[in-house]
Amino acid sequence: MFNPSTHSLVLRACNEDMSSINNFKWPTSGYVECPDWDPVPKCGNGLHGWLYGHGEGDVSEYWGVNDKWLVVSVETSSIIHLDGKVKFQKGEVLFCGD
């Protein structure tokens, strides 16, 4: 659920089959959680994306015409800011499209 007072929107992309790094499969909608979460502020061990779509595009491998784009609602207080992207443990996929 998205509540703007407690949650933020994160944009991310993945392969057409909904897979990403380490063969993690994203749902097309609903709850998603990282199975190997580590809150250390470095890349890896989390779900990644761009907070409100802002960040560095070159941190993504998914720019193909058939890749999928997701909008994920994430609890704002749980977001870890990294260089050019953010990391989070869990969220809710609100949109999936191309």
Secondary structure, DSSP 8 states (H G I E B T S, - for coil): ---TTTEEEEEEEE-TTSB-GGG-B--SSEEEE-TT---SSSSSSSEEEEETT-S-GGG----STT-EEEEEEEEGGG-EEETTEEEESEEEEEEEE-
